[in-house]
Amino acid sequence: MYFLPRNNKFYSWAAHIKPTYRYLLTGTVTIFLFLSWWFFIYIPFESVIHTYQKQITAMHTQYKNIKKAQKSCTGLEQSIKNLQSTVQSYCVDCDNSQQDQLTQLLHHIEKSGLHLQEYNVVATQDKDWYLCDNAHCVFEGSLSQFMNFLQELQQSKQLIACENISLNRTSDDNLFNISCDMQFFTVKKA
C-alpha cells in the first residue's frame, strides 16, 4: 500500500507517471544539481584556493629571499666596517704629503739599489676625499733592481701607481735609464 498525500500536486503527478519517465526526471534533477554544484560552487572555490596557494608560495619565496638578504647584509656590514678601518689606516694629513712621499720614494729607491736622476712634480689633483700628486721620475739601474723597486712599491702600504715606463739602454750593457710617471695617492682624513 502506497502513501498518497492528498494536497500535493507534484507528488500526485510523479506517482502516476510511468517509471521510465520517473527515472529520467530523477536523473535530470540529479545531473542538474551536480552541474550546479560543479560550476557554481566547486570551480569558484577551486580557483580561489589555487590563487591562495600561489600567494602562499610567493610569500614563502619572498621570506626565503629576505632571510638571504638579511644574512648577506650582515656580512656586508662587517665588510664595510673592515674596509673603513683599512681606509682609515691609509689616511694621513695632507700638509706634509709631498715631503713624506719623496722620503718614502727615496727609501724604496735606496732599498732596491736604483739611482734617482730626476724627480719633477708635474701636477696635483685635490679631490673631495683624496689628493693625487703626479711626478715624473728618471732612474738608473739594472732590470733586476727596477723589478725589486716595483716589488717594494707593491708591498708598501702607500697608494702609488707607476705608469708610462720607458727603458733606454746606457753605454754599460747592464744598466738602463728608466723613466716613468708616478702617481701618489693620499686619502684625506675625514
C-alpha positions as CSV (number, residue, x, y, z in Angstrom):
1,M,0.0,0.0,0.0
2,Y,1.3,3.4,-1.0
3,F,1.1,6.6,0.9
4,L,-0.6,9.3,-1.2
5,P,-0.8,12.7,0.3
6,R,-4.0,14.5,-0.8
7,N,-3.0,18.1,-1.5
8,N,0.5,17.6,-3.1
9,K,0.1,18.0,-6.9
10,F,3.7,17.3,-7.8
11,Y,3.7,14.0,-5.8
12,S,0.4,13.0,-7.3
13,W,1.7,13.7,-10.7
14,A,5.1,11.9,-10.1
15,A,3.4,8.9,-8.6
16,H,1.1,8.3,-11.5
17,I,3.6,8.6,-14.4
18,K,5.5,5.8,-16.0
19,P,8.6,4.5,-14.1
20,T,10.8,5.3,-17.1
21,Y,9.8,8.9,-17.0
22,R,10.2,9.0,-13.3
23,Y,13.8,7.7,-13.6
24,L,14.5,10.2,-16.4
25,L,13.2,13.0,-14.2
26,T,15.3,11.8,-11.2
27,G,18.4,11.6,-13.4
28,T,17.8,15.0,-14.9
29,V,17.3,16.6,-11.5
30,T,20.5,14.8,-10.2
31,I,22.5,15.9,-13.2
32,F,21.2,19.5,-12.8
33,L,22.2,19.5,-9.1
34,F,25.6,18.1,-9.9
35,L,26.3,20.6,-12.7
36,S,25.1,23.4,-10.5
37,W,27.4,22.3,-7.7
38,W,30.3,21.8,-10.2
39,F,30.0,25.2,-11.9
40,F,28.7,27.4,-9.1
41,I,30.5,26.0,-6.0
42,Y,33.4,23.7,-6.8
43,I,35.1,25.6,-9.7
44,P,35.0,29.1,-8.0
45,F,36.3,27.6,-4.7
46,E,39.0,25.7,-6.6
47,S,40.1,28.9,-8.3
48,V,40.2,30.8,-5.0
49,I,42.1,28.0,-3.3
50,H,44.6,27.9,-6.3
51,T,45.1,31.7,-6.1
52,Y,45.7,31.5,-2.3
53,Q,48.2,28.7,-2.8
54,K,50.1,30.8,-5.4
55,Q,50.2,33.7,-3.0
56,I,51.4,31.4,-0.2
57,T,54.2,30.1,-2.4
58,A,55.2,33.6,-3.4
59,M,55.2,34.7,0.2
60,H,57.5,31.7,1.1
61,T,59.8,32.6,-1.7
62,Q,59.9,36.2,-0.6
63,Y,60.5,35.1,3.0
64,K,63.5,33.0,1.9
65,N,64.9,35.9,-0.2
66,I,64.5,38.2,2.8
67,K,66.4,35.8,5.0
68,K,69.2,35.5,2.4
69,A,69.3,39.3,2.0
70,Q,69.5,39.8,5.8
71,K,72.3,37.3,6.0
72,S,74.2,38.9,3.2
73,C,73.6,42.4,4.6
74,T,75.1,41.3,7.9
75,G,78.1,40.1,6.1
76,L,78.3,43.3,4.0
77,E,78.1,45.4,7.2
78,Q,81.1,43.6,8.6
79,S,82.9,44.0,5.3
80,I,82.1,47.8,5.3
81,K,83.5,48.1,8.8
82,N,86.7,46.3,7.9
83,L,87.1,48.4,4.7
84,Q,86.5,51.6,6.7
85,S,89.3,50.6,9.1
86,T,91.5,49.8,6.2
87,V,90.8,53.2,4.5
88,Q,91.4,54.9,7.9
89,S,94.8,53.3,8.1
90,Y,95.7,54.9,4.7
91,C,94.5,58.4,5.9
92,V,97.2,61.0,6.6
93,D,97.4,64.7,7.0
94,C,97.8,66.3,3.6
95,D,100.0,69.2,4.8
96,N,103.3,67.3,4.5
97,S,102.2,64.7,2.0
98,Q,104.7,65.6,-0.8
99,Q,107.7,65.6,1.6
100,D,106.6,62.2,3.0
101,Q,106.0,60.8,-0.5
102,L,109.5,61.9,-1.6
103,T,111.0,60.4,1.6
104,Q,109.3,57.1,1.1
105,L,110.2,57.0,-2.6
106,L,113.9,57.7,-1.8
107,H,113.7,54.9,0.8
108,H,112.3,52.4,-1.8
109,I,114.9,53.5,-4.3
110,E,117.7,53.1,-1.9
111,K,116.4,49.7,-0.8
112,S,116.2,48.4,-4.4
113,G,119.6,49.8,-5.4
114,L,118.5,52.2,-8.1
115,H,119.8,55.8,-8.5
116,L,117.4,58.7,-8.8
117,Q,118.5,61.0,-11.6
118,E,115.4,63.3,-11.9
119,Y,112.3,64.0,-9.9
120,N,109.7,66.6,-11.1
121,V,106.3,67.2,-9.6
122,V,104.1,67.6,-12.6
123,A,100.6,68.2,-11.2
124,T,98.5,67.9,-8.1
125,Q,94.8,66.9,-8.1
126,D,92.9,67.8,-5.0
127,K,89.6,65.9,-4.8
128,D,87.0,65.6,-2.0
129,W,88.4,62.6,-0.3
130,Y,91.9,62.1,-1.8
131,L,94.9,64.0,-3.1
132,C,96.8,62.8,-6.2
133,D,100.4,64.1,-6.8
134,N,101.8,63.3,-10.3
135,A,105.6,63.2,-10.7
136,H,108.0,62.3,-13.5
137,C,111.0,60.2,-12.3
138,V,114.1,59.0,-14.1
139,F,116.2,56.2,-12.5
140,E,119.4,54.4,-13.5
141,G,119.9,50.8,-12.7
142,S,119.6,47.2,-13.8
143,L,116.3,45.5,-14.7
144,S,116.5,43.3,-11.6
145,Q,116.9,46.5,-9.4
146,F,113.9,48.1,-11.1
147,M,111.9,44.9,-10.6
148,N,112.9,45.0,-6.9
149,F,111.8,48.6,-6.8
150,L,108.4,47.7,-8.2
151,Q,108.0,44.9,-5.7
152,E,108.9,47.4,-2.9
153,L,106.1,49.7,-4.1
154,Q,103.7,46.8,-4.3
155,Q,104.4,45.7,-0.7
156,S,104.4,49.1,0.8
157,K,101.3,50.5,2.5
158,Q,101.2,53.5,0.3
159,L,99.0,54.0,-2.7
160,I,101.4,54.6,-5.5
161,A,100.9,53.9,-9.3
162,C,103.7,53.7,-11.8
163,E,102.8,54.4,-15.4
164,N,104.4,55.1,-18.8
165,I,107.6,53.2,-18.1
166,S,110.3,53.5,-20.7
167,L,113.7,51.8,-20.7
168,N,116.7,53.1,-22.6
169,R,120.0,51.1,-22.5
170,T,123.0,53.1,-21.4
171,S,126.6,52.6,-22.6
172,D,127.0,50.0,-19.9
173,D,125.2,46.8,-21.1
174,N,123.6,46.0,-17.7
175,L,122.3,49.5,-16.9
176,F,119.2,51.2,-18.1
177,N,117.8,54.7,-17.9
178,I,114.3,54.1,-16.7
179,S,111.7,56.9,-16.9
180,C,108.2,56.7,-15.5
181,D,105.3,58.7,-14.3
182,M,104.4,58.1,-10.6
183,Q,101.1,58.9,-9.0
184,F,101.0,59.3,-5.3
185,F,97.5,59.0,-3.8
186,T,96.8,60.3,-0.3
187,V,93.5,59.6,1.4
188,K,92.3,62.7,3.4
189,K,91.2,62.4,6.9
190,A,87.5,63.0,7.4
